[in-house]
Amino acid sequence: MKYVIPAGNEMELTVVDIFGRTMYRQLMTEAQGNLYIPAAKLRSGMYFVVVRSDKHKQMRPVIIAK
């Protein structure tokens, strides 16, 4: 997933499993680039990547197959 965080803003990246358990969390500050999730620590299955700021929230499904 590509992202852009405007200057002066922070966003939180959270990976949750299908039961709503938080598997990974990272706070991101102003930057631009690609998201890399440490999938080696996760089991095969379906997860949701949630990116949220004060004003926005976006969620994407991700399937990890090992």
N, C-alpha and C positions, 0 to 999 in steps of 0.2 A: 504494500500500500504506500503510495506517495503522499506526502503531506507538506503543508506550509503553515507555519505558526507566525502570525504577525508580531512585530516588535512590541514588547511590553505585555505579552500574553503568555499564559501557561496552559498546557493541556495535560490531561491524564489519560494514559493508555492502560486499559485493563483487559485481560484475557480471562473469560469465564467459561466454565464447562456448561453442559446442558442442564445441570442441576442448579446453576447460579453460583457455584463456588468460584472464588477468585483464585486463579492459578498463577497469574503474573500481573504485576503492576509497575508502572514507570511514570514518573513525572517528566514532562518535556517542556522546555522553554523555547524561546524564539529560535527557529531553525527551519531548514528546508531539506528534504531528503527522502529516504526510503525507510520504512519500518522493518526491523528484523526482530522476529520473535524467537526466543530460544526454544525451538520445538524439540530439541533433544531431551529436555526435561519433562515433556508432555507425552502422555500415552496416545495411541491412535484413537481417533474419535472426532466428534464435532465440537467446535468451540466458537465463541463469539468474541470478536475484537471490538471493544467499545472505546471510542475516543470522545472525550468530553471537555468542554471549557465552561466558562461562566454562562455563555449564551447559546452554545451549540452542543449537540450530542449526535454521534453517528455510530451505527453498529453494523458490522459485516460478519457473515458466517465464514468459518474457516474449517476445512476438513484436513486432519493430519493422518496420513497413512504411512505406516512404517513397515 
